């Protein structure tokens, strides 16, 4: 996927933790929806059209999966389990 050419005008930080979830919702008659839930806030990731998947959609889905995997590995490497159930950065 090509790098974004526009300048970022805003950033939203969504903190993980208790209650944060990522759920894939496949549907037989439309494209899937990825729901990212952060307490009272949900972000839905969909394809560019509800009934069509483009090559760009596939590229983005693969990039998202790759970066999510890398994020998970980074979090795992940074976590040290403590007796009280809390973690500290390495």
C-alpha positions as CSV (number, residue, x, y, z in Angstrom):
1,X,0.0,0.0,0.0
2,X,1.4,3.4,-0.9
3,X,2.3,5.9,1.7
4,X,-0.3,8.6,2.5
5,X,0.4,11.8,0.6
6,X,-1.8,14.1,2.5
7,X,-0.7,15.8,5.7
8,X,-2.3,14.4,8.9
9,X,-4.5,17.0,10.5
10,X,-5.6,15.2,13.6
11,X,-4.8,12.1,15.7
12,X,-7.0,10.1,18.0
13,X,-5.4,8.0,20.7
14,X,-7.4,4.9,21.7
15,X,-5.9,3.2,24.8
16,X,-6.1,-0.5,25.2
17,X,-6.8,-2.2,28.5
18,X,-9.8,-3.6,30.2
19,X,-12.8,-3.6,27.9
20,X,-10.8,-3.1,24.7
21,X,-11.7,-5.6,22.0
22,X,-11.2,-6.3,18.3
23,X,-13.8,-8.4,16.6
24,X,-14.2,-9.5,13.0
25,X,-17.8,-9.7,11.8
26,X,-18.0,-11.8,8.6
27,X,-21.3,-11.6,6.7
28,X,-22.6,-13.9,3.9
29,X,-24.1,-11.2,1.8
30,X,-21.7,-8.3,2.3
31,X,-18.1,-7.6,3.1
32,X,-16.7,-8.1,6.6
33,X,-16.5,-5.4,9.3
34,X,-13.7,-5.2,11.9
35,X,-15.0,-3.6,15.1
36,X,-12.5,-2.1,17.5
37,X,-14.2,-1.4,20.8
38,X,-12.7,0.9,23.5
39,X,-15.3,1.1,26.2
40,X,-18.0,3.4,25.0
41,X,-16.3,4.1,21.7
42,X,-16.3,1.8,18.7
43,X,-14.4,2.1,15.4
44,X,-15.7,0.1,12.5
45,X,-13.3,-0.7,9.7
46,X,-15.0,-1.7,6.4
47,X,-14.1,-2.0,2.8
48,X,-14.5,0.8,0.3
49,X,-17.9,-0.6,-0.7
50,X,-20.2,-2.9,1.3
51,X,-20.7,-5.3,-1.6
52,X,-17.3,-5.2,-3.3
53,X,-13.7,-5.9,-2.4
54,X,-11.0,-4.1,-4.3
55,X,-7.3,-4.9,-4.6
56,X,-6.7,-1.8,-2.4
57,X,-9.0,-3.3,0.3
58,X,-7.0,-6.5,0.2
59,X,-3.7,-4.6,0.5
60,X,-5.0,-2.6,3.4
61,X,-6.4,-5.7,5.2
62,X,-3.0,-7.4,4.8
63,X,-1.1,-4.3,6.0
64,X,-3.5,-4.0,9.0
65,X,-2.9,-7.6,9.9
66,X,0.8,-7.3,9.6
67,X,1.0,-4.2,11.7
68,X,-1.4,-5.6,14.3
69,X,0.8,-8.7,14.6
70,X,3.9,-6.4,15.0
71,X,2.1,-4.4,17.7
72,X,1.2,-7.5,19.6
73,X,4.7,-8.8,19.5
74,X,6.0,-5.4,20.7
75,X,3.5,-5.4,23.6
76,X,4.5,-9.0,24.5
77,X,8.2,-8.1,24.5
78,X,7.6,-5.1,26.7
79,X,5.4,-6.8,29.3
80,X,6.8,-8.3,32.5
81,X,4.1,-10.0,34.5
82,X,4.1,-9.0,38.2
83,X,2.4,-10.8,41.1
84,X,-0.2,-8.0,41.3
85,X,-1.2,-8.6,37.6
86,X,0.2,-5.3,36.4
87,X,3.0,-5.0,33.8
88,X,5.9,-2.6,33.4
89,X,7.7,-1.5,30.3
90,X,11.0,-3.2,29.7
